[in-house]
Amino acid sequence: MFEPWMKWTFWQAMTGTFSRIMQKVVGNLSRNLVHTVYSTFLVGVVQMTVAWILARRSRTSLWVGKAGIGWSIAFGCGAFFSTVLSFMTFVEGGDVGVSTFLVTLSIVPGAFIDRYFFHRRLEAIQLLGVLVAIIAGYAVLGAPSLKELQSLPLWMWLALANSLTVAANQGFSQAIGKIDGVVSNFWVGLVTTVLGMLGLVSFRSFGSLVQYSHLKGLTLASLVIGVIVFLAFWFNVLAYRDGAKITTKKLVFNAVWLITSVIAGITLFHERLALVQIVGMILFIIGFALLQKKGPAD
């Protein structure tokens, strides 16, 4: 039987997939980096505003000490660059399914962040999981030769860079510890908003934005993503409230997110997958499952 937390994890994964679809929409509407920074700015505004409203209603203090706010700000910086990279991936013509897979490869650098920054020993079976995940990534890239690696599309490199920012934020989120989710979302949204505004000012881009023919569509899609980001956070909270364990939840979330993103890419955007890429994604789920296993010492 399904446990209660699984339904919330399923909906969290579905919001993740819907977010990827909307990111693809933003990418199709955007023409350059300025547009993606503008969209990221709006996502931050929504995230910050919703968190502030909820904090006020629950009378939750937004001050959690210098260390807590410092790590939340670090997470916000990572979230800003991660969001911009996500949008730019689709500006450059990225596939929803393959790019989502490449982002999930964050488990590889994430495993080493756990090992070297949080001193969590990797068991042999977990190292095997990392190796299988790397092989899976190679397969999804189309098993390129060294020469072909040099000519991979830019969007694939952007997605891989995105996976590094996601891995860094996994580390930041562990350093944040048990800060209330609404509070951390407020600070993350605030940092994203400020960085987005600074980016737009430095680009001196307000005039070109106002004159952009797809500004309304870009604005609406970005605001929708902001709402989705907060819903994903809320489903995550509900899953842990109903007894989810980190390892099993991560496995369910990544499997559902990857599979539904691939289906969305094929059905909505007519993306195609080669057999070697399908095999790679299956290998990834196996590798991820191995990486979640703990040794007797744990």
N, C-alpha and C positions, 0 to 999 in steps of 0.2 A: 504494500500500500504506500501511497505517497504521503510523506510527512508534511505537516502544515507549512513549514518554511519554504517548501519547494514551489508552492504557487507564487509566493512573493519573489523568489529568485527567477522564476519563469518570466514574470512581468517585468522584473528589472532587466532581464536579457532582451525582452521584446522592446522596451523603451530604448535600450542600446541600439537595437536594429533600426528602430524608427528614427533615432538620432542620426545614424549613418545614412539613411535615405534622405533625410533633410539636409545633411551635410553635402550630399551629392547634388541636391537641388541648389544649395548655396553656391557650390562649386560651378555648376552650370550657369548660374546667374552672374557670377563674379568674372572679372576680367584681369585682375591683378592683385598684388599683395594688399593694397589699400582697402579693397573691398572685403578681403578676409579679416583684416584687422578691425574694420567697422563692424562686421558680423560678430566677431569675438567680443568686442566692446559691449554689444547689445546682450549677448549671452550673460556676460558678467553683471550687467545692470539688473536683469531679471533674477539671477541667482541671489544677488545681494539684497534686492528689494523683498523678495519672498521670505528670505531668511530673517530679515529685520522685522517684518510684520509678524512672523511666527514667534520670534523672540519677545517682542512687545506683548503679544497676547498671552504668552506663558510666563511673562515676567522673568525671563532668563537674562542674566547679565552677559554682555558681550565681551567683558574683560576677563581673560583667563590667565593673566600673568604674562610677563615678557617672553618667557620661553615658549609658551603655548601659542602666542600670537606670532612670534618669530617663525616657528615651524609652519604655522598656517599661511603666513606670507610666502614662505619658500614654496609651499604646495601651490599657492596661487600663481606664482611665477611659472612653475612647471605646467600648471593647467592652462595658462595663457598661451605659452608656446606650443603645447600639445594641441590646443584647439585651432590655432593658426595653421599648424602643419596638417591637421585633418582637412581643413578647408582647402589648402593649397594642393593637397593630394588630388582632390577632385577638380580643381581648376586646371590641373595638368592632365586631366582625362583618366584618372584612376578608376579601377573597378571596385565596386562595393565589396564583393566577396573576397577577392584577393587582398585588397588593402586592409580589410578587417583582420584577415588571417595574419598579415605581416605585423599588425599592431599587437596581436595576441602573443607574438614572439617575445614580448617584453618579459615573459617568464624566464627567459634565458639570462639576460643581465640581472633580472630580479633575484634569481637564485644566488648569484654571486654577491649581490648587495646584502642578502641575508647572511651569506657566509662571512664576508669580510668586514661588514659594518655592524652586524648584530650578532656575530659569532655563533651562528647556528650551523652546526656541522652537517654537511651533505653526506648522506649514506650512499653506498654503492648503487642502490636501486634508483636513488634520486639523480645521481650522476648519469645513469643510463637514460633516465627520462630526459635530461638536458640534451644528451647526444641524439636521442630519437627526435626531439623537437628541432634540433639544428638540421638533421637530415630531412625532416618534413618541410622546413623552410626552403631548403635547397630544391626540393621537388616542386613546391608551389611556384617557385621562381622559374620553373621550366627546366630544371637541371642544366643550367648554362655552363659552358666551358669558361675558363679564366678569361679568355678573350671576349666571350659574350657578356661576361659580367660587366665589362667596361661600357657596354652599350645598352644596359638596362634602361628602361624608360625612367625619366626623372621622378614620376609619381611613385615608383617603387622605392626609390631612395628616400623620398619624403616620408613614406609610410614607415620605413625602417627607422628613420630618425625619430618619428613619432613614437615608435615602440620604446626608444631610449628615454624619452621624456616621461612616458607612462611608467617605466621601471623606476625612474628617479622618484616619481610621485608615490609609488608604492613604499619606497623607503621613507619619504617624508611623512606619509600617513601613519607609519608605525612609530615614528618619532613623536608625532602629535599625541599619540596615546588615546586617552579616554575623554578628550574634549567633546562636549556636546556637539552632535552633528549639525544642528542649526547654527551654532556659533561658528564652527569651522567653515560652513558654507557661506556665512556672512563675510568672513575675512577673505576667503578665496574669491568670492564674487567682487568684493571691494578692490582687491589687487588686480583682478582681471579688468575691471572697469577703468582703474587708474592707468594701467599699462596701455589699454586700448586708446584712451584719450591722449596719452603722451605720444603714442604712435601716430595718431591722426594729426596731431599738432606738428610733429616733426616732419611728416610728409607734406604738410601744408595742402591738405587734400579736401577741405570742406567744400570748396567751390566745385571741384569735379564731381564730388559725391552728390551734391544738390542737383547737378545737371544730368546725372546718370539716368538713363531711360528705365532701368530695371530696379531703381532704388526702392520702390514700394514693395516689390516682390522679395527683394533681398532683406528688407527690414522685417517683413512678416515672417519669413522663413527663419530668420535669426531669433526672433522673439519666441517662436514655437520651440526651437531648440533649447532656449533658456528654460522654458517650462519643463521640457523633457528631462533636462539635467537634474532639476530638483525632484521630479517624480522618481527618477532612477535612484537618487539618494534616499527617498522616502521608502521605496520598496526594499532597499538594502537594509534600512533600519528595522522594518517589519519582519524581514527574514530572520535577523538575529534575535529579535524579540520572541519569535516562535521557535527558537531552539536550533537555528542553523549553526553548524560548525564550519570554521573558515575553510578547511581543506575540501570538504565535500561540496560546500556552496560554490567555491571557485571552480570546481570541476563542472558542476551542473551549469553554472552561469556561462563559462567559456564555450562549452559544447553547444548550448542552445543559441548563444549569440552568434557563434560562427556559422552554424547550420542555417539559421533563419536569415542571416545576412547574405549568405550565398544564394539562398532561394530568392530573396528580394532582388538581388542583382540580376539573376537570370530572368525572373518574371517581369520586373518593372523596367529594367534597363537593357534587356536582351544581351547580357554578358554571357560569355562562353567559357567553359572550363575544359582543359585537356585532361586526359585520363591520369597523367602523371601528377597533375595538381589535385585531383580528387584523392588519389592515393596519399599525397602529402598531407592533406587535411585529416584523413583518417589516422595517419601516423602521428599527427600532432596531438589528437585527442588521447591516443595511447601514451605518448610521451608525457602529456600533462598529467594523466592518471598516475603514472610512475613517479612523477615529481612530487605528488601529494603524499606518497607513502612515507611513513616514518619508521625508523629503526627501533630496536628494543630500548635503546637509551632514551628515546623520546617519550 
